[in-house]
Amino acid sequence: MSGATTARRVLLPVVAVTAVTAAGFGVARGLDGVLGALLGGVVVVVFLGSTPVVLTPLVRRSAAMSLPVALTFLGVKSLTALVVLALLLDVGGLADRIDFMAFGIAAIAASLSWTILQLVAFRN
């Protein structure tokens, strides 16, 4: 699947899901809910969107190295996610400005949307 197809079939609907989630939390929890939901969606898009961007050129270069590279990349992404979450929870009062329930629900909604849309795009 090309980059333009991925953007049209997966990225744009996930952005829409994140926007709807942010709007809902904006009504329910105010600005902190909007910030949390937007940040949750952005983290998911960066985390899941980086995989095809990084792995596709590497797999084309050497198919035999695809599994070790994918596992190494997963480890790097997992450590990066832990660092991002640690920074969100502790740095400069940022944790006071983010609704973490909105962050979590938006992240779950965006990741489920991403996964389902990727499966549908792959099957078509």
N, C-alpha and C positions, 0 to 999 in steps of 0.2 A: 504494500500500500504506500503510495507516495505521500510526501509531506503535505501537499495541498489537500489530498483526500482525507488524511488524518485530521487536519485542522477543521475541515468542513464537517466530517462525520463524528468526530470525537471531541475535539477541543472546544468548539463553539457551543455545543450543547452542555458541556461540563461548566463552561463559564456562565451559561444561562442558569444552570442549577445553582451555582454559587451565588449568582445575583438574586435569585428568588429566595434562597436561604438567608442571605444578608438582609433583604427587604423584610422578611418575616421576623427575623431577630431585631431588626431596627424598630419595628412596631412593638414587639414584645419587651425588648430590653434596652432600647435606645442606642446611642452611638457606640457604646462598648460592645453590644451585640453585633452591630454592623462590622466593627473592626475585627472582632473575633471570627465571624463567618467569612469575611473576605480573606483574612490571613489563613484560615483553614483551607479554603479553596486554592489559594496561591501555593501553599506548601504541597498540596496534593498534585497540582498541575506540574510544578517543578520536579517533584519526586518521581512521578510516573512519566512525565513527558521527557525527562532526560534519558530514559532508557533507550528508546529507539534512536534518539539523536546520537548517542555515544556508541551504542552497540552495533547498529547497522553497518557503519563503515568498517568496524573491526571484524565483523563476521564475514563481510565480503572479501576482506583481505586474506583471512585465514579461517576457514570453517573449523579446522581442528582445534583452534584456540578459543572457540566461542564459549565453551562451558567454563574454562578457568577464568576467562575475562569477565563473563557474566557474573560468576560467583564473587570475584574480586570487586566488581562494580557494585553488587548488592551490599557487600560489607562496607564499602566506602559510603554508599548512600545511607545505610543504617546508622553508621557513626555520625554522619552529617545531620541526620534527622534528630539524633539524641542531642547533639550540640545546639541545634536550632531550638529545640524544646527547652533545654536548660537555659539558654539565653532569654527565651520568652518568659520564663518563670522568674527570672531574677534580676535582670539588668535595668537599672535606672528607673524603677517604678513602672516599667512597661506592663508588668503583670497586673497592675492596678487598672490599666486602661483596656484590657482585653477580657471579654466574657469567654471563659474557657469551655462552658457548655456549648456556646455558639460555635467556637472553634472546633470542638469535637464532632458535633452533629454535622457541620458543614464539611469537615474532612471526610466523615463517613459517607455522606451523600455524594460528594464529588468522586471519591474513590470507587464507590459502587457504580456510579454513572459511567465513569471512565472504563471500568472493567466490562460492564455490560455492553457499552457502545463499541469497545474494541472487539468483543466476541461477535457482535452483529456485523461489524465491518469486515471481519475476517471471513465469516461465513458467506458473505455476499461477494 
